[in-house]
Amino acid sequence: MRVFRTAAEYAGEFLAEARRSGASIGFVPTMGYLHAGHLSLVERSRRENDRTVVSIFVNPLQFGPNEDYERYPRDEARDLALLREAGADAVFAPPVAEMYPDGTPLLTKVTVAGVTERMCGRSRPGHFDGVATVVAKLFHIIAPDRAYFGLKDAQQVAVIERMARDLHFPVKIVPCPTKREPDGLAMSSRNVYLSPEERRQAPVLYRSLARIDEWLAAEPGLTAEELKMKIAENVREAPDARIDYVEVLTYPDLVPIDGPVAAAPRWIAALAVRFGATRLIDNRLFPE
């Protein structure tokens, strides 16, 4: 497994060889501190491509001024060992100065309108500009045929799919199912922030989403607002939970649903909840 720190090294050594041999490239972008969810993306990329490249980069552009950029968990040595064992062919792990040589803020950013205006886009202004900008840069550097993203952050997937389509990136976006702990909590690098008691309560996100089938079976005509109220009531059973948002929207356009949610051809129930200083997200897509 090769580790590259600069775009020039990657292009001159790894990408050039892959192009000469006609090898397809699968790409898994990460911010490191890897867990089984990330490794499942690597596994799928290896099945579907000749080469698999993983990036490790904690992107300052997608963190707000009061967010957790400085304390975001990092352990590159551990990540590289996991990726070597998982069979990744190359890792792109640049310093911030490589990705943003003129520093931040940038004069040029990628903004995806519409799908960024609700959910995390509303509660984290500028976040998705940072995501879209860094992913666009990584697509240019890595030049993948396919890129793999977990659906735990389904809004991010919708943003990247729209950006790739609108800007004609020659890359297929591959959404992958959320990996969960045995108690249902969605795997996340931020789960390490939770205290033992917060960790005990955190699966309430998944339990609340899992009850949607039961509620729809009992009341098939439930509207988005009624369903949001039921989800929120269920989340509040956890005494330390503070709701950031609960949304029920069409997917992937992320616009409000008129009439019964069950009549929408494709929709998402999504929520963000804080436990202490830790913000967790989860969602379900319908039909699954």
C-alpha positions as CSV (number, residue, x, y, z in Angstrom):
1,M,0.0,0.0,0.0
2,R,1.4,3.4,-1.0
3,V,0.9,6.5,1.0
4,F,1.0,9.9,-0.9
5,R,1.2,13.3,0.7
6,T,1.0,15.5,-2.5
7,A,-1.1,15.5,-5.6
8,A,1.9,15.5,-7.8
9,E,3.4,12.3,-6.2
10,Y,0.0,10.5,-6.6
11,A,-0.4,11.6,-10.2
12,G,3.1,10.8,-11.2
13,E,3.4,7.4,-9.6
14,F,0.0,5.8,-8.9
15,L,-2.4,7.4,-11.3
16,A,-0.1,7.3,-14.3
17,E,0.5,3.5,-13.8
18,A,-3.3,2.9,-13.4
19,R,-4.0,4.8,-16.6
20,R,-1.3,2.9,-18.5
21,S,-2.6,-0.4,-17.4
22,G,-6.3,0.5,-18.0
23,A,-7.1,-0.2,-14.3
24,S,-10.3,1.2,-12.8
25,I,-10.0,3.3,-9.6
26,G,-12.5,3.2,-6.7
27,F,-12.2,6.0,-4.2
28,V,-13.3,6.2,-0.5
29,P,-12.9,9.8,0.9
30,T,-12.6,9.9,4.7
31,M,-11.6,12.2,7.5
32,G,-9.8,9.3,9.2
33,Y,-10.3,7.7,12.6
34,L,-11.7,4.8,10.7
35,H,-14.4,2.3,11.8
36,A,-16.1,-0.7,10.3
37,G,-18.4,1.6,8.2
38,H,-15.4,3.1,6.4
39,L,-13.9,-0.4,5.9
40,S,-17.1,-1.7,4.4
41,L,-16.7,1.0,1.7
42,V,-13.2,-0.1,1.1
43,E,-14.3,-3.7,0.8
44,R,-17.0,-2.8,-1.8
45,S,-14.6,-0.7,-3.8
46,R,-12.2,-3.6,-3.9
47,R,-14.9,-5.8,-5.3
48,E,-15.9,-3.4,-8.0
49,N,-12.6,-1.8,-9.1
50,D,-9.0,-2.8,-10.0
51,R,-7.5,-0.2,-7.6
52,T,-8.8,1.3,-4.4
53,V,-7.7,4.7,-3.1
54,V,-8.6,6.1,0.3
55,S,-8.1,9.7,1.4
56,I,-7.5,10.8,4.9
57,F,-8.0,14.5,5.4
58,V,-9.8,16.4,8.2
59,N,-11.1,19.2,6.1
60,P,-11.1,22.6,8.0
61,L,-13.4,24.1,5.4
62,Q,-16.4,22.1,6.5
63,F,-16.2,23.0,10.2
64,G,-17.8,26.1,11.6
65,P,-16.0,28.5,14.0
66,N,-17.5,26.8,17.1
67,E,-17.3,23.2,15.9
68,D,-14.9,20.4,16.7
69,Y,-12.1,20.7,14.1
70,E,-9.3,20.9,16.6
71,R,-10.5,18.0,18.7
72,Y,-11.7,15.8,15.9
73,P,-10.2,12.4,16.6
74,R,-7.1,11.6,14.6
75,D,-4.9,8.4,14.6
76,E,-3.2,8.1,11.3
77,A,-1.0,5.2,12.3
78,R,-4.0,3.2,13.3
79,D,-5.9,4.2,10.1
80,L,-3.0,3.1,7.9
81,A,-2.8,-0.3,9.6
82,L,-6.5,-0.9,9.1
83,L,-6.3,0.1,5.5
84,R,-3.3,-2.1,4.8
85,E,-5.2,-5.0,6.4
86,A,-8.3,-4.1,4.4
87,G,-6.4,-4.3,1.1
88,A,-6.4,-0.6,0.0
89,D,-3.9,0.0,-2.8
90,A,-3.1,3.7,-2.0
91,V,-3.8,6.3,0.6
92,F,-3.8,10.1,-0.1
93,A,-3.2,11.8,3.2
94,P,-2.2,15.4,2.4
95,P,-1.4,18.2,4.9
96,V,-3.7,21.1,5.0
97,A,-1.2,23.2,3.0
98,E,-1.3,20.8,0.1
99,M,-5.1,21.1,-0.2
100,Y,-5.3,24.8,0.5
101,P,-1.8,26.2,-0.4
102,D,-3.1,29.8,-0.1
103,G,-4.9,29.1,3.1
104,T,-8.5,29.5,4.0
105,P,-10.9,31.1,3.4
106,L,-10.7,30.3,-0.3
107,L,-11.6,32.7,-3.1
108,T,-13.2,29.8,-5.0
109,K,-15.7,27.5,-3.5
110,V,-18.3,25.0,-4.8
111,T,-21.8,25.7,-3.7
112,V,-24.7,23.4,-4.3
113,A,-28.0,25.2,-3.8
114,G,-31.4,23.6,-2.9
115,V,-30.4,20.3,-1.3
116,T,-28.1,22.2,1.2
117,E,-30.8,24.5,2.5
118,R,-32.4,22.2,5.1
119,M,-31.3,19.6,7.7
120,C,-27.6,19.9,8.4
121,G,-27.3,22.8,5.9
122,R,-29.6,24.9,8.0
123,S,-28.0,24.2,11.3
124,R,-24.4,24.2,10.0
125,P,-24.1,27.2,7.6
126,G,-21.3,26.8,5.1
127,H,-20.7,23.2,6.0
128,F,-21.7,21.8,2.6
129,D,-19.7,24.4,0.7
130,G,-16.7,23.0,2.5
131,V,-17.8,19.4,1.7
132,A,-18.5,20.1,-2.0
133,T,-15.3,22.1,-2.4
134,V,-13.0,19.5,-0.9
135,V,-14.7,16.6,-2.7
136,A,-14.4,18.4,-6.0
137,K,-10.7,18.9,-5.4
138,L,-10.3,15.3,-4.4
139,F,-12.1,14.1,-7.5
140,H,-9.7,16.1,-9.7
141,I,-6.7,14.7,-7.8
142,I,-7.7,11.1,-7.5
143,A,-9.5,10.8,-10.9
144,P,-11.7,7.9,-9.7
145,D,-14.2,5.9,-11.8
146,R,-16.4,5.3,-8.8
147,A,-16.6,7.0,-5.4
148,Y,-18.1,5.4,-2.3
149,F,-20.1,7.3,0.4
150,G,-22.0,6.0,3.4
151,L,-25.7,6.8,3.6
152,K,-25.5,7.7,7.3
153,D,-25.0,11.2,5.9
154,A,-27.6,10.9,3.2
155,Q,-27.7,14.7,2.7
156,Q,-24.0,14.7,1.9
157,V,-24.6,11.9,-0.7
158,A,-27.4,14.0,-2.3
159,V,-25.1,17.0,-2.4
160,I,-22.2,15.1,-4.0
161,E,-24.5,13.4,-6.5
162,R,-25.9,16.7,-7.6
163,M,-22.5,18.4,-7.8
164,A,-21.1,15.5,-9.9
165,R,-24.1,15.6,-12.2
166,D,-24.1,19.4,-12.6
167,L,-20.4,19.7,-13.1
168,H,-20.0,16.6,-15.3
169,F,-17.5,14.8,-13.1
170,P,-16.8,11.5,-14.9
171,V,-17.3,9.5,-11.7
172,K,-20.1,7.3,-10.5
173,I,-21.3,8.0,-7.0
174,V,-22.0,4.8,-5.1
175,P,-24.2,5.2,-1.9
176,C,-23.6,2.4,0.6
177,P,-25.8,1.3,3.6
178,T,-25.2,2.7,7.1
179,K,-23.2,0.3,9.3
180,R,-24.5,0.1,12.8
181,E,-23.4,-1.1,16.2
182,P,-25.3,-4.1,17.7
183,D,-27.7,-1.8,19.5
184,G,-28.4,0.1,16.3
185,L,-26.3,3.3,16.8
186,A,-24.9,4.4,13.5
187,M,-21.1,4.0,13.4
188,S,-19.4,7.4,13.5
189,S,-15.9,8.7,14.4
190,R,-17.7,11.1,16.8
191,N,-19.1,8.3,18.9
192,V,-15.9,8.3,20.9
193,Y,-16.9,11.7,22.4
194,L,-19.9,10.2,24.2
195,S,-19.8,9.6,27.9
196,P,-20.9,6.1,29.1
197,E,-24.3,7.4,29.9
198,E,-24.7,9.3,26.7
199,R,-23.6,6.2,24.8
200,R,-26.3,4.2,26.6
201,Q,-28.9,6.7,25.5
202,A,-27.7,7.4,21.9
203,P,-29.4,4.4,20.2
204,V,-32.7,6.3,20.8
205,L,-32.0,7.9,17.3
206,Y,-32.2,4.5,15.6
207,R,-35.1,3.3,17.8
208,S,-37.1,6.4,16.9
209,L,-36.5,5.8,13.2
210,A,-37.3,2.1,13.4
211,R,-40.8,2.9,14.8
212,I,-41.8,4.6,11.6
213,D,-43.1,1.3,10.1
214,E,-45.3,0.8,13.1
215,W,-46.7,4.3,13.0
216,L,-47.4,4.1,9.3
217,A,-49.1,0.8,9.6
218,A,-51.4,2.2,12.3
219,E,-52.0,5.5,10.4
220,P,-51.3,5.2,6.7
221,G,-52.3,8.8,6.1
222,L,-49.7,10.3,8.4
223,T,-48.3,13.7,7.1
224,A,-44.7,14.7,7.3
225,E,-45.5,17.1,10.2
226,E,-47.3,14.4,12.1
227,L,-44.5,11.9,11.6
228,K,-41.9,14.5,12.7
229,M,-43.8,15.0,15.9
230,K,-43.9,11.3,16.7
231,I,-40.2,10.9,16.0
232,A,-39.3,13.9,18.2
233,E,-41.5,12.6,21.1
234,N,-39.8,9.3,20.9
235,V,-36.3,10.9,20.9
236,R,-37.2,12.9,24.0
237,E,-37.5,9.7,26.0
238,A,-33.8,9.9,26.3
239,P,-33.3,12.5,29.1
240,D,-30.0,14.0,27.8
241,A,-31.1,14.3,24.1
242,R,-31.4,17.8,22.7
243,I,-32.9,17.8,19.2
244,D,-31.2,19.9,16.6
245,Y,-33.7,18.9,13.9
246,V,-36.2,16.3,12.8
247,E,-37.0,16.3,9.1
248,V,-39.2,14.3,6.7
249,L,-38.6,15.3,3.1
250,T,-38.5,14.0,-0.5
251,Y,-35.2,12.4,-1.5
252,P,-32.8,13.3,-3.0
253,D,-34.3,16.8,-3.7
254,L,-35.0,17.4,0.0
255,V,-38.2,19.4,-0.3
256,P,-41.3,19.3,1.8
257,I,-43.9,16.6,1.2
258,D,-47.5,17.5,0.4
259,G,-50.1,15.0,1.7
260,P,-49.4,11.5,3.2
261,V,-45.7,10.7,3.4
262,A,-46.4,7.1,2.3
263,A,-47.6,8.5,-1.1
264,A,-44.2,10.1,-1.9
265,P,-42.2,7.9,-4.3
266,R,-38.9,8.4,-2.3
267,W,-38.4,10.1,1.0
268,I,-36.2,10.4,4.0
269,A,-36.7,10.7,7.7
270,A,-33.6,12.3,9.2
271,L,-32.6,13.8,12.6
272,A,-29.7,15.4,14.4
273,V,-29.5,15.1,18.2
274,R,-26.9,16.4,20.7
275,F,-25.8,14.5,23.7
276,G,-23.7,17.0,25.6
277,A,-21.2,18.5,23.1
278,T,-21.6,15.6,20.7
279,R,-23.9,15.9,17.7
280,L,-25.1,12.7,16.1
281,I,-27.1,12.2,12.9
282,D,-29.1,9.3,11.5
283,N,-31.8,8.7,8.9
284,R,-33.9,6.2,7.0
285,L,-34.8,6.2,3.4
286,F,-38.1,5.0,2.1
287,P,-38.6,2.6,0.3
288,E,-35.5,0.9,1.7
